[in-house]
């Protein structure tokens, strides 16, 4: 049975059935970019990695700031997860995709 990647991302966002394995923050002062990397373990054994690169300077509040977001299955634990990797250019795009069924 195929499981949608959205299931695991929503579990992470809702802090359900997951534990954080790793968190790393790196700031590039020259490029004024921060990179956040996290890995979560789902109770099923699935491991998901999240990477978010964002500019330190924030635009006006009415604009969805551009960034790079990547969700990727690192360990599928024998499950058929689709897609195995999903990338977004801002949080608004990510939110919209997560609401789609």
C-alpha positions as CSV (number, residue, x, y, z in Angstrom):
1,X,0.0,0.0,0.0
2,X,1.3,3.4,-1.0
3,X,1.6,6.1,1.7
4,X,1.6,9.8,0.8
5,X,4.6,11.8,2.0
6,X,2.0,14.4,3.3
7,X,1.0,11.9,6.0
8,X,4.5,12.0,7.6
9,X,5.0,15.8,7.1
10,X,1.6,16.5,8.8
11,X,2.6,14.1,11.6
12,X,5.8,16.1,12.1
13,X,4.0,19.4,12.0
14,X,1.4,18.1,14.5
15,X,4.1,16.5,16.7
16,X,2.3,13.1,16.4
17,X,4.1,9.8,16.5
18,X,7.5,11.3,15.8
19,X,10.8,12.1,17.6
20,X,13.4,14.5,16.4
21,X,16.7,12.7,15.7
22,X,18.8,15.6,14.6
23,X,18.6,19.4,14.4
24,X,21.3,21.6,12.9
25,X,21.3,25.4,12.2
26,X,24.0,27.0,10.1
27,X,24.2,30.7,9.3
28,X,26.2,32.0,6.3
29,X,26.9,35.6,7.2
30,X,28.3,36.5,3.8
31,X,25.2,35.3,2.0
32,X,22.8,36.3,4.8
33,X,21.2,32.9,4.6
34,X,20.3,30.5,7.4
35,X,20.0,26.7,6.8
36,X,18.0,24.5,9.2
37,X,18.2,20.8,8.9
38,X,16.2,18.4,10.9
39,X,15.5,14.6,10.8
40,X,12.6,12.9,12.4
41,X,11.9,9.3,13.3
42,X,8.2,8.2,12.9
43,X,7.0,5.3,15.1
44,X,6.8,3.2,12.0
45,X,10.6,3.4,11.5
46,X,10.3,5.9,8.6
47,X,12.9,8.7,8.8
48,X,12.2,12.1,7.2
49,X,14.7,14.9,6.6
50,X,13.7,18.5,6.3
51,X,16.0,21.3,5.0
52,X,15.0,24.9,4.9
53,X,17.2,27.7,3.5
54,X,16.0,31.2,4.1
55,X,17.3,34.7,3.9
56,X,17.9,36.5,7.2
57,X,16.3,39.7,5.8
58,X,12.5,39.3,5.9
59,X,10.3,41.0,3.3
60,X,7.1,42.9,4.0
61,X,4.5,40.9,6.1
62,X,2.0,40.7,3.2
63,X,4.5,38.8,1.0
64,X,5.2,35.1,1.4
65,X,9.0,35.1,1.7
66,X,11.0,33.1,-0.8
67,X,13.0,30.2,0.7
68,X,14.0,26.7,-0.3
69,X,12.2,23.8,1.6
70,X,13.0,20.2,1.0
71,X,11.3,17.2,2.6
72,X,12.9,13.8,1.8
73,X,12.4,10.2,2.9
74,X,15.8,9.0,4.3
75,X,14.5,5.6,5.5
76,X,11.2,4.1,4.1
77,X,11.2,1.2,6.6
78,X,9.7,-1.1,3.9
79,X,6.9,1.3,3.0
80,X,6.0,2.6,-0.4
81,X,6.1,6.3,0.2
82,X,5.3,8.7,-2.6
83,X,6.8,11.1,-3.5
84,X,10.1,10.3,-1.8
85,X,11.2,13.9,-2.1
86,X,9.3,17.2,-2.4
87,X,10.7,20.7,-2.7
88,X,9.1,24.1,-2.3
89,X,10.1,27.8,-3.0
90,X,8.1,29.2,0.0
91,X,6.0,28.3,3.0
92,X,2.8,29.3,1.2
93,X,3.5,26.8,-1.6
94,X,4.2,24.1,1.0
95,X,1.0,24.8,3.0
96,X,-1.1,24.7,-0.2
97,X,0.4,21.3,-1.1
98,X,-0.2,19.9,2.4
99,X,-3.9,20.8,2.2
100,X,-4.3,19.0,-1.1
101,X,-5.8,15.5,-0.9
